[in-house]
């Protein structure tokens, strides 16, 4: 396959518009002329073909009528001879000399090749030769109703005409033989008004058709033409040795079903198209004249268009090189208006370039430098410190990464326009507090400041504190006073990094530590932060391997039903058996799984595995599964629960979903709607760690939970601390009033158990009864006598 680049390279390229337009118009005209010539040629060919077909058909019909007349004449001559008494007597007596003499005179008078007499026994009297045998059988094989037929004998073609000899009954036949030779064909050609060529054709030894005089060799085209002509007139174009010609075949009826001879009438193609040559020449001459006119007109038009465009081209090149040259074009047409627009564009292009340059390196919302500008400035500052060094007064480079606290909540409650106004106001306040630094907005609610060059060693700390103090006061945005704050991470180069990427990364790590330490503070980068970040990243990678390789298992801690005095359920607890670290505690990986979103996949596995194992427990034993806020907010959570129940066959009322009130922080309405859908499925919902948040009571009012789990912080002192006991009593009374069950977590001694029983707590969970066990030990645990709880 030819390369496309070579095809493009072969395409002509013109440097001048004038030449391109002239060639384009001329090419289009030539294309139209070619199409016209093709159409005219097709029409001429069709007309010539129709004319030749009519003439050839007419010639064939005239030939048929003339032969019919001649056959009638021959029959009359034979009748005269047959009525002669002496001839009939000779035929009856078998007087061959008399018959032969009479036949010779008859053949001369009738101008036929030969004449014969065939008696009823098939005896032939007449000239001897190859034709004699064909004549002997002819009266007996000629189709009924006909008196003539064409036969091929010894390379010659004859038309035989039959006439009976009656005395008074038939005693024989007179047979005339007329040779269809070149003279016969020339006579046929003279019948037409156009110079036709007629050729006698006969079958060769292989059954193919060819000329009797060998002037036309056999071919498939001729065979096909004769075959089609058996059922009607068919015109074809043949490629013969003498040239192409229109041809029509006329099969001649023989003694059998298939003809032995046919006449091929043809008309040379050149002769057929000769009358149209003046028309074709006229079309060519008109096309040439038209082409010259188009070239002249397109050249004039191209000149009028190309001249002002050349002026625009010159002005554009000058503008590209930095100078402004107005394009002088006269006229009010499209090109004139284009020149005026170009001049206005050139006048404003410098201003637009300045604005584009500013937008490329500045944030459009705050007008502060953006991340691209910040990176270039940081690279330059680091390079300057590297060239001069600390010993020569090069100083240090400090990077402060700042992040607004609780900005998402402000954006969601007050709307994005207020949030944008807040970002702009914060940017202005930061620039006022840090006049000696480069303040940039990196994106979202994240800002950064560069302090470079000689400065006091304590300047980054002092600036960070000044920024915290400045943003403790409410910020006015769109007539709203918004209380906000910032967290700051600081990295100082080259000690904390000698590249822009490393300094930014370490400042981000320090910012992350500031957020972990309660927000609204600043923290300097420490190497331990980098090590912790690497450890977190490694845990994330290992978690992905754990999900893929199946390193998680579930342990189950029983929940004892004090009223029924038996195990009422188990809480599924996730355990990670790392191939090299061993057993990894949940607190070491669950927060990382939630931050990275892996908790969704892990939680789905926990649900499926817990349901799969719980289906083998007694019907009264439930399984409780903790669900994280991120997992609960996942759009496909309800489908995951349905799939886990369907795959395991576990009854929905034996599954208990445990949530904490942190689920409600992203919005109460959608959470409550999903909880109601789970309840409608028959799934139980429990509120875990009740009493440790700020809004637990309001959530109880919003949704009727099936169970409240009393946090272990209240259970630990329930036996010795009256206030803890009072809180437990209040929670139990509240749950009773709301028709909810209660479960006390962290029960570790008999005194706690007895006090909880006295307060009316329904279920207990803790080491007093059992530590979490693996699934294979559950059957034994269910069958064991509950001595401690008795």
Secondary structure as GFF3:
##gff-version 3
##sequence-region A 1 790
A	DSSP	alpha_helix	4	10	.	.	.	ID=ss1
A	DSSP	alpha_helix	17	83	.	.	.	ID=ss2
A	DSSP	alpha_helix	85	93	.	.	.	ID=ss3
A	DSSP	alpha_helix	96	110	.	.	.	ID=ss4
A	DSSP	beta_strand	114	119	.	.	.	ID=ss5
A	DSSP	beta_strand	124	126	.	.	.	ID=ss6
A	DSSP	alpha_helix	131	141	.	.	.	ID=ss7
A	DSSP	beta_strand	148	153	.	.	.	ID=ss8
A	DSSP	beta_strand	156	166	.	.	.	ID=ss9
A	DSSP	beta_strand	170	179	.	.	.	ID=ss10
A	DSSP	alpha_helix	182	189	.	.	.	ID=ss11
A	DSSP	beta_strand	197	203	.	.	.	ID=ss12
A	DSSP	beta_strand	209	211	.	.	.	ID=ss13
A	DSSP	alpha_helix	220	229	.	.	.	ID=ss14
A	DSSP	beta_strand	235	240	.	.	.	ID=ss15
A	DSSP	beta_strand	243	252	.	.	.	ID=ss16
A	DSSP	beta_strand	261	268	.	.	.	ID=ss17
A	DSSP	alpha_helix	269	273	.	.	.	ID=ss18
A	DSSP	three_ten_helix	274	276	.	.	.	ID=ss19
A	DSSP	alpha_helix	277	320	.	.	.	ID=ss20
A	DSSP	alpha_helix	334	361	.	.	.	ID=ss21
A	DSSP	alpha_helix	371	388	.	.	.	ID=ss22
A	DSSP	three_ten_helix	390	392	.	.	.	ID=ss23
A	DSSP	beta_strand	396	404	.	.	.	ID=ss24
A	DSSP	alpha_helix	407	414	.	.	.	ID=ss25
A	DSSP	alpha_helix	416	433	.	.	.	ID=ss26
A	DSSP	beta_strand	438	443	.	.	.	ID=ss27
A	DSSP	beta_strand	446	453	.	.	.	ID=ss28
A	DSSP	alpha_helix	459	470	.	.	.	ID=ss29
A	DSSP	beta_strand	475	477	.	.	.	ID=ss30
A	DSSP	beta_strand	480	482	.	.	.	ID=ss31
A	DSSP	beta_strand	486	493	.	.	.	ID=ss32
A	DSSP	alpha_helix	500	516	.	.	.	ID=ss33
A	DSSP	beta_strand	522	524	.	.	.	ID=ss34
A	DSSP	alpha_helix	527	549	.	.	.	ID=ss35
A	DSSP	beta_strand	552	561	.	.	.	ID=ss36
A	DSSP	beta_strand	566	578	.	.	.	ID=ss37
A	DSSP	beta_strand	582	584	.	.	.	ID=ss38
A	DSSP	alpha_helix	586	596	.	.	.	ID=ss39
A	DSSP	alpha_helix	599	614	.	.	.	ID=ss40
A	DSSP	beta_strand	622	626	.	.	.	ID=ss41
A	DSSP	alpha_helix	629	633	.	.	.	ID=ss42
A	DSSP	alpha_helix	637	648	.	.	.	ID=ss43
A	DSSP	three_ten_helix	652	654	.	.	.	ID=ss44
A	DSSP	beta_strand	655	659	.	.	.	ID=ss45
A	DSSP	three_ten_helix	661	666	.	.	.	ID=ss46
A	DSSP	alpha_helix	668	680	.	.	.	ID=ss47
A	DSSP	beta_strand	684	690	.	.	.	ID=ss48
A	DSSP	alpha_helix	696	702	.	.	.	ID=ss49
A	DSSP	beta_strand	707	710	.	.	.	ID=ss50
A	DSSP	alpha_helix	712	715	.	.	.	ID=ss51
A	DSSP	alpha_helix	722	737	.	.	.	ID=ss52
A	DSSP	beta_strand	741	745	.	.	.	ID=ss53
A	DSSP	alpha_helix	750	758	.	.	.	ID=ss54
A	DSSP	beta_strand	763	765	.	.	.	ID=ss55
A	DSSP	beta_strand	773	774	.	.	.	ID=ss56
A	DSSP	three_ten_helix	775	777	.	.	.	ID=ss57
A	DSSP	alpha_helix	778	783	.	.	.	ID=ss58
###
